Amino acid sequence: MTKQQLLVLAALGSAAMLAAAFGFQYIGDLPPCKMCIWQRWPHGAAVAIGLIGALVYHRGLALLGALAALTTAAIGLYHAGVEQDWWEGPSTCTAQPLGEMSAAEALAKILEAPVVRCDDIPWELFGLSMAGWNAVVSLGLALIWLLAARR
């Protein structure tokens, strides 16, 4: 494969990941949490980088695409860890202990909470959540970007 073909392949991989995310959201009725949205932005950047790189190849574009793929993989890994309770996620989208709060304070906190929590797993396949799959696939896409940079 040529350098440009590798860039297009990696960009199409990110486009497919975005299409799957939007499919789960709009067809599967699984609204995204805050961290799900965070994972989409680097894929969008990778698609744009790949389109530019298909027209005008530059090694820096391939490295930038790899950085985008590694960024979404890192966010996906972090999100998967939050889902598995390996570590705490952002307080704005995960369940937090109520501690010594009064009933009124607890109710106010519940009512302020976002509808979609980052520590819930709404879908999984072979033991991996969507965030976990994003991490795995994005690492593969990063390898394609790096291969394009080496050529």
N, C-alpha and C positions, 0 to 999 in steps of 0.2 A: 504494500500500500504506500501511496505517496504521503508526504507530510500533510498536504491539504485534505486528502481523504481521511487521514487519522483525525484531523481537527473536526471535520464534518461528522465523523462517527461519534466522537466524544460529545459534540454539541447535540447530536440527535439523541444520544443517551440521556443527556440532561433534559432535553425536550420531552422525552418519553417519561422521565421521572415527574416532570411538571404535569404532563397529561394525566398520569396515574393519580397524582395528588388531587388535581381538580376533578377527576372522575370519582374518586372516593368522596370528595366533598359534595359534588352536585348530583351525581348519579346514585352513589351509595349512601347519601345523606349522613355523612360523617364529617361534621364541621371541624376545622383545624383549630388546634390550640395555638398559643403564642409561639411556642418553639417550633411547631410545624411550619408556621409562616416564616420564621427565621431561616429554616432549611430551604425554602423556595427561592429566596433572593440570590444565593450563589449559583443555583441552577440557571436562573434567568440571565445572570452575568455570563455564565459559561456558554449559553446559547448565542448571546450577542458576540462574544469573543470568537466562537467557532465560525459564525457567519462572516465576520471580518477576516478571520484567518483563511477562510476558503477563497476569498478574493485576493488577499495580499498576505502571503505567508511571512511571518516574522517569528523567530525563536522566542522572543519575549511574549508574544501572544500565547504560544503554547504553554509557557511557564505560568502565565497569568491564569490560563484555563485550569492548569493543574492546581494552582492555589485556590481557585474557586471550588473545585471538586473536593479538595482536602478540607476546605472550610465547612462545606455542607456535611461532609463525612464526620468532622469533629462535632458539629452541632448535633448530628444524628446520634452519635455515640453518647454524647452528654445526655440527650433526651432519653435514649434507651436506658441509661443508668438511672435517670430520675424515675422512669416507669417501673423499673425493677427494684426501686428503693435502695440502690447502691449508694446514692448520695441525694442530698436535697436539691430541689430545683428552685427557680425563682419564686419568691413568696407571692408574686402576683398571679401565678397560675397553678399552684399546688396546694394541697390541703395542709394546713398548719395546725399544730395543737392549740386548743383553746385556753389551756392553762387555767389561770385564776380569774378569768373573765366572768362578769355577771351575765345573766341570761339575756339582758338587753344588748350588752356589748357583743355577745356571741351571735345573736340574731342579726345585728347590724353588720358584723363581719361576713356572715353567710350571705346576706342580701347583696353585699358589695362584691362578692366573689364572682369571677367570670363563669360563664356557663360551661365552657369547655376547659377541663383541667389538664395540665401537662403530665400529671402522674397517673392518668388512666390509660389503659391500653384498649382502644376501641376495636382493634383488628390485629390479628397476628397469623403468620403462616410458618410452619415448622419451628415454632417457638420464638420467632423474631417478629417484633412489632414493625409498623411502618417506619418508625425512626431507625430501628435496627437494620432494616432492609436498605434504607437510604444510606446508612453508613457503609454497608458492604458494597452496594452498587457504586457508590461515589468513589470508594477506594479503587475499584476497577476502572472507573472513568479517569481518575487521576493517573493511573498507569498508562492509559492510552494517550493522555495529554503529554506525559513525560516521554513516551516513545516518540511522539511527534516532535518534541523538542530535541531529541537526540539525533534525528535524521538530518 
